[in-house]
């Protein structure tokens, strides 16, 4: 599925530090924890909590965030729709990676088991 160049650019230029608090609020509102959120981010990116915090402190964009990440080999198993896009059909790799993260956060907020979220 093709996203527009404007959409892809907006995804690339979003600052992770501005989105992360929204992720925390979303999962905590549903009774999940920040630690669980960090576990999900760690699974997807390979970052530990210190690295996640360092990237937040540096105000990196999603482009920089995912350039530094080592995507989990099972990330391709993250499927379904998010924001009107079928994740597995998104052609722009960075936009797809951002949507992977969005989908994992949604699954966490919906009380899926960590085993299912982490595709074990």
Phi and psi in degrees as a GROMACS rama.xvg file:
@    title "Ramachandran Plot"
@    xaxis  label "Phi"
@    yaxis  label "Psi"
@TYPE xy
-88.7408  128.391  UNK-2
-94.5183  163.885  UNK-3
-78.8196  153.907  UNK-4
-57.4378  -35.5547  UNK-5
-64.5676  -42.1508  UNK-6
-62.0603  -47.2492  UNK-7
-62.2096  -39.8458  UNK-8
-66.4878  -40.5425  UNK-9
-61.5282  -42.5189  UNK-10
-61.0896  -46.3635  UNK-11
-62.8433  -35.6719  UNK-12
-92.8106  -4.64993  UNK-13
-66.2932  139.293  UNK-14
-88.6318  123.857  UNK-15
-55.3237  -39.6455  UNK-16
-62.8275  -24.9968  UNK-17
-83.805  -24.199  UNK-18
-89.8323  -36.1073  UNK-19
-52.4371  -46.1016  UNK-20
-60.0543  -30.9089  UNK-21
-68.9984  -37.9039  UNK-22
-61.5695  -46.3063  UNK-23
-59.8371  -48.1592  UNK-24
-59.2515  -44.2111  UNK-25
-60.6363  -47.4615  UNK-26
-74.6435  -36.8074  UNK-27
-68.3695  -34.0653  UNK-28
-61.7109  -28.6111  UNK-29
-97.2178  10.018  UNK-30
88.1154  10.1644  UNK-31
-97.606  171.567  UNK-32
-112.817  162.102  UNK-33
-62.2545  -36.6882  UNK-34
-62.1027  -39.0914  UNK-35
-66.4978  -39.6864  UNK-36
-59.6803  -47.0974  UNK-37
-62.6843  -34.5348  UNK-38
-63.1009  -41.3857  UNK-39
-65.3642  -44.2251  UNK-40
-63.7907  -40.8291  UNK-41
-61.8595  -44.3077  UNK-42
-58.4894  -46.0115  UNK-43
-70.6675  -40.4056  UNK-44
-106.917  -20.9412  UNK-45
85.4423  -1.22679  UNK-46
-78.617  139.681  UNK-47
-88.3678  176.812  UNK-48
-60.1032  -36.9041  UNK-49
-64.671  -41.5053  UNK-50
-67.6775  -41.5728  UNK-51
-57.4616  -47.1389  UNK-52
-64.7758  -39.0943  UNK-53
-61.8754  -41.3476  UNK-54
-67.4464  -35.2674  UNK-55
-64.5109  -47.0902  UNK-56
-61.8711  -31.3376  UNK-57
-84.6692  -3.65939  UNK-58
53.1951  45.3439  UNK-59
-73.4683  152.348  UNK-60
-78.7695  167.081  UNK-61
-61.8753  -31.6374  UNK-62
-61.1189  -49.3205  UNK-63
-65.2228  -42.0566  UNK-64
-53.963  -51.2169  UNK-65
-79.8749  -22.3679  UNK-66
-64.791  -32.1332  UNK-67
-87.6752  -11.4041  UNK-68
-81.4695  153.82  UNK-69
-111.918  98.0265  UNK-70
-60.9688  137.997  UNK-71
-60.3424  139.342  UNK-72
-60.0431  -22.2529  UNK-73
-95.8106  9.74603  UNK-74
-58.3743  -32.058  UNK-75
-63.0399  -14.6796  UNK-76
-79.2357  -6.69253  UNK-77
-79.4828  110.89  UNK-78
-130.631  174.983  UNK-79
112.236  -166.966  UNK-80
-109.662  147.497  UNK-81
-146.833  129.791  UNK-82
54.5999  34.6108  UNK-83
83.5649  3.39562  UNK-84
-115.96  137.057  UNK-85
-77.4459  115.517  UNK-86
-54.7171  -45.0086  UNK-87
-69.4296  -11.2589  UNK-88
-104.295  0.623928  UNK-89
-72.5591  125.566  UNK-90
-81.8472  -30.3371  UNK-91
-80.4126  117.313  UNK-92
-57.7238  -41.6481  UNK-93
-66.998  -45.533  UNK-94
-59.8703  -40.2399  UNK-95
-62.5473  -41.6863  UNK-96
-65.55  -40.7372  UNK-97
-62.0675  -41.7401  UNK-98
-69.7333  -31.0715  UNK-99
-56.6477  -49.0719  UNK-100
-62.7853  -44.0121  UNK-101
-57.3794  -43.3944  UNK-102
-65.8132  -41.4931  UNK-103
-62.1664  -41.1295  UNK-104
-63.5015  -42.8891  UNK-105
-59.5917  -44.4642  UNK-106
-63.353  -38.8623  UNK-107
-62.9236  -44.9532  UNK-108
-66.4077  -25.088  UNK-109
-89.9082  10.8712  UNK-110
63.8101  31.8871  UNK-111
-68.0548  153.954  UNK-112
-69.9255  150.941  UNK-113
-59.9288  -34.6467  UNK-114
-59.1758  -42.9885  UNK-115
-71.7737  -42.2483  UNK-116
-61.1646  -42.0282  UNK-117
-87.6634  11.7714  UNK-118
50.3741  50.061  UNK-119
